[in-house]
Amino acid sequence: MAKGLFITFEGGDGCGKTTQIKLLDEYLRNKGYKTLLTREPGSKGLGVKLREILLNYDGEVSPTCESFLFLADRAQHVDCIIKPAIDEGVIVLCDRHTDSTVAYQGYGRGLDLAQINMLNKIATGGLKPDLTIVLDVDVETSQARVGQEKDRMESAGIEFFKRVRQGFLEIARQEPERVKVIDSKQSIQEIHAKILELVAR
């Protein structure tokens, strides 16, 4: 059986990832492909518990602790869900993955990028996405889309999210073959059409 594919969606909060990943999942299923739609943090099982802590814990969380919680979720996710699905020929669509840790905890929180990349490699066993789609939107639009009710990560402030956005754009600049940036201020259908072009390749 041929191996599947691993496609990740990245970008700041309110960029439209969830909408677009669901549209792609529906498109691929209608074409007869086996897909798995998942997310980080908190796909299922242990990950759900970790997601609850990461997004809703109301006490202080150090940037290093935050990183390790995301990495713990990722290791569980990759070993128990993503890799087995890929080995069975499934197209795995994941809402956030390693690039979010680089952008949020590295560029956003200011942690050492080389260490984060090393830890990501350990957590994933070296697995990298075949394609990563970054939906890019300015921070003001992103914040307006998120609205007033924000979780712990969404409440980090404008300057933090500007650094996160620059982080995603820098990742794309460093890995242009894997990471593709799409302007998410376009219409939902325009973005979906561009995603289908990228996936078809």
ChimeraX attribute file (.defattr): number of C-alpha atoms within 10 A of each C-alpha:
attribute: neighborCount
match mode: 1-to-1
recipient: residues
	/A:1	6
	/A:2	9
	/A:3	13
	/A:4	20
	/A:5	19
	/A:6	22
	/A:7	22
	/A:8	25
	/A:9	25
	/A:10	26
	/A:11	27
	/A:12	25
	/A:13	20
	/A:14	20
	/A:15	24
	/A:16	21
	/A:17	23
	/A:18	16
	/A:19	11
	/A:20	20
	/A:21	22
	/A:22	14
	/A:23	16
	/A:24	19
	/A:25	19
	/A:26	14
	/A:27	14
	/A:28	16
	/A:29	13
	/A:30	10
	/A:31	9
	/A:32	8
	/A:33	15
	/A:34	16
	/A:35	21
	/A:36	18
	/A:37	17
	/A:38	19
	/A:39	19
	/A:40	21
	/A:41	24
	/A:42	20
	/A:43	21
	/A:44	17
	/A:45	10
	/A:46	13
	/A:47	22
	/A:48	15
	/A:49	14
	/A:50	19
	/A:51	19
	/A:52	12
	/A:53	16
	/A:54	21
	/A:55	15
	/A:56	12
	/A:57	12
	/A:58	10
	/A:59	8
	/A:60	6
	/A:61	13
	/A:62	9
	/A:63	16
	/A:64	13
	/A:65	11
	/A:66	16
	/A:67	22
	/A:68	16
	/A:69	17
	/A:70	24
	/A:71	24
	/A:72	17
	/A:73	22
	/A:74	25
	/A:75	19
	/A:76	19
	/A:77	25
	/A:78	17
	/A:79	14
	/A:80	11
	/A:81	16
	/A:82	25
	/A:83	19
	/A:84	13
	/A:85	21
	/A:86	18
	/A:87	14
	/A:88	13
	/A:89	16
	/A:90	20
	/A:91	23
	/A:92	23
	/A:93	24
	/A:94	23
	/A:95	23
	/A:96	23
	/A:97	25
	/A:98	23
	/A:99	24
	/A:100	22
	/A:101	24
	/A:102	26
	/A:103	26
	/A:104	23
	/A:105	22
	/A:106	23
	/A:107	23
	/A:108	22
	/A:109	21
	/A:110	14
	/A:111	16
	/A:112	13
	/A:113	15
	/A:114	11
	/A:115	12
	/A:116	21
	/A:117	16
	/A:118	11
	/A:119	16
	/A:120	26
	/A:121	16
	/A:122	14
	/A:123	22
	/A:124	20
	/A:125	13
	/A:126	9
	/A:127	15
	/A:128	16
	/A:129	17
	/A:130	14
	/A:131	19
	/A:132	27
	/A:133	23
	/A:134	26
	/A:135	25
	/A:136	24
	/A:137	21
	/A:138	15
	/A:139	22
	/A:140	11
	/A:141	14
	/A:142	21
	/A:143	21
	/A:144	10
	/A:145	13
	/A:146	14
	/A:147	10
	/A:148	10
	/A:149	7
	/A:150	13
	/A:151	14
	/A:152	14
	/A:153	13
	/A:154	19
	/A:155	14
	/A:156	13
	/A:157	11
	/A:158	14
	/A:159	11
	/A:160	17
	/A:161	26
	/A:162	16
	/A:163	19
	/A:164	25
	/A:165	24
	/A:166	15
	/A:167	23
	/A:168	25
	/A:169	20
	/A:170	14
	/A:171	17
	/A:172	19
	/A:173	13
	/A:174	11
	/A:175	12
	/A:176	12
	/A:177	11
	/A:178	15
	/A:179	22
	/A:180	21
	/A:181	18
	/A:182	16
	/A:183	15
	/A:184	22
	/A:185	16
	/A:186	11
	/A:187	9
	/A:188	13
	/A:189	11
	/A:190	12
	/A:191	17
	/A:192	19
	/A:193	11
	/A:194	13
	/A:195	19
	/A:196	14
	/A:197	9
	/A:198	13
	/A:199	14
	/A:200	7
	/A:201	6
